[in-house]
Amino acid sequence: MVEGRRGSQGGYGIKAPLDSLTIYDIYIVINGEIYVGECMQQGYDCPNNIGDKKCMLHKELRRLQNEFIRSMRKQSLSQILDL
């Protein structure tokens, strides 16, 4: 996805076509998965989920996280940059 060039005119650039990449793709390469809260991470042991007591916010946070990811994937970089 990224290519580097050596020399005085070198640097880094996006190698993949911009019409095939989204903000989500770039974010994942740089930061890894997106979590709106640490409780969204797989294997996280939430202190608010004890026995029969379940966190009332978890379902809504999951929905918001999924909506955010869908929004980040909605447009290609070429659409965003109007290329």
Long-range contacts (C-beta under 8 A, 24 or more apart in sequence): 1-25, 1-29, 2-29, 14-77, 17-78, 18-76, 18-77, 18-78, 18-81, 18-83, 19-76, 19-77, 19-78, 19-79, 20-76, 21-76, 21-77, 22-72, 22-73, 22-74, 22-75, 22-76, 22-77, 23-72, 23-73, 23-75, 23-77, 23-80, 24-69, 24-72, 24-73, 26-77, 27-72, 34-65, 34-68, 34-69, 34-72, 35-65, 36-61, 36-64, 36-65, 36-68, 37-61, 40-65
